Amino acid sequence: MNFKVVLGFVLAFGLSLSAHAEKIAVLGVQEALLASSAASDFRKKLKTEFSKEEQKVLDLEKQVKVARDKVSKNKDLVSADELKKLKVQFQKVFAEYQRSGQALQQKRMQREQSFIQEMRPILDKVIRGLIEKEGYDVVVAKQATLFAKKELDITPKVVELLNKQ
């Protein structure tokens, strides 16, 4: 689709929306969630929870660098058999590094998804309460807007309310 056509559609939609709605707001839902004190506490908890595994991955990374350096420095100084052993050692350490890094990343993602699922009902309740209290006719996702005045952004209010929960 042509950019001008899309822009025209968005502008026309925005004009018709504003013609029928009296009170409009924009909200960065994910931004609000990530800025909350609950998210901050969660990040600290994750850091503590995964500190040993992160250290293991960092140690493996160092081992990979040492093994790689051994291979590259000894390429011309050792026999073909010894070089093959060094390469095999490098490949084993590198494979373990990759497995550990991927496993850690997977665990982090699962914990983050769990946190989001736990927070979603609280976030929804806060948003619904704010909409009812303030009487908003329309709340638009901040990411979907081309431009919005700062006064229309209710994200900070949502963060404040989340922090009171």
Secondary structure, 3 states (H helix, E strand, C coil): CCHHHHHHHHHHHHHHHHHHCCCEEEECHHHHHHHCHHHHHHHHHHHHHCHHHHHHHHHHHHHHHHHHHHHHHCCCCCCHHHHHHHHHHHHHHHHHHHHHHHHHHHHHHHHHHHHHHHHHHHHHHHHHHHHHHHCCCEEEEHHHCCCCCHHHECHHHHHHHHHHC
